[in-house]
Structures are given as C-alpha cells and as structure tokens.
C-alpha cells in the first residue's frame, strides 16, 4: 500500500480515533473545571502513552481517558486491561525521570460512556 493511502484514515478506525480525541478534549475541559492544571498531553514512548498529565495541587496526575460510544461490553473503565496498566506505569516512570525529586503522583481514569463522564481517582496503583 502506498504511503498516501495510509495517511487518510476512513472507516471504523477513523471513527474510533475521532472518538478518542474528542474524549480527551472533553476530559481535559472537565478536569480543568475541577481545578486541575494541564501539564502535558499525549506523552508517548515506544512502550506506552499517557493521555493527559495534570497537576492537582502538589500531586502529578497521570490520566487515562477511555471513551465508548455506548456503555456496552463493560463500559469504558472496564477496557483498561492489566497490560494497559503496565504500559501506563512504564510511560509514567519514563516521564518521572525528568525530576530530581519524584513528586507525589497518582493514576486517574476518565471513563466516558455515551457522553456520561465518570472520574475515577487513584484508579490504578503503581509507581
């Protein structure tokens, strides 16, 4: 397949990517309204990605955003597998290497099912 055909996504994958991007924007707006400060978005490493990094007073918050058009199949929160949790922790450890003193941190999940937002604080244990 030629590179230009890969550049334009169509079909179910494009819809899923758009849903994810919209969910991240919605989550960012929601967390800002709750008083968290945005630090970084889409921190990527070969072994994992962190959707949002936020500051909640003195705590660094790594946020995984999961969006589902409908709450079927266990919903958005249930889609975070142990393998995904490990990748999040590896990415967070890579991010934290920039600090001389490791700040207090936690992992939150923003689950969006059919537009309804659920904020799960300290949802993943690690780091």
C-alpha positions, 0 to 999 in steps of 0.5 A: 500500500502506498504511503498516501493511502495510509495517511487518510484514515476512513472507516471504523478506525477513523471513527474510533480515533475521532472518538478518542480525541474528542474524549480527551478534549472533553476530559481535559475541559472537565478536569480543568473545571475541577481545578486541575492544571494541564501539564502535558498531553499525549506523552508517548514512548515506544512502550506506552502513552499517557493521555493527559498529565495534570497537576492537582495541587502538589500531586502529578496526575497521570490520566487515562481517558477511555471513551465508548460510544455506548456503555456496552461490553463493560463500559469504558473503565472496564477496557483498561486491561492489566497490560494497559496498566503496565504500559501506563506505569512504564510511560509514567516512570519514563516521564518521572525521570525528568525530576530530581525529586519524584513528586507525589503522583497518582493514576486517574481514569476518565471513563466516558460512556455515551457522553456520561463522564465518570472520574475515577481517582487513584484508579490504578496503583503503581509507581 
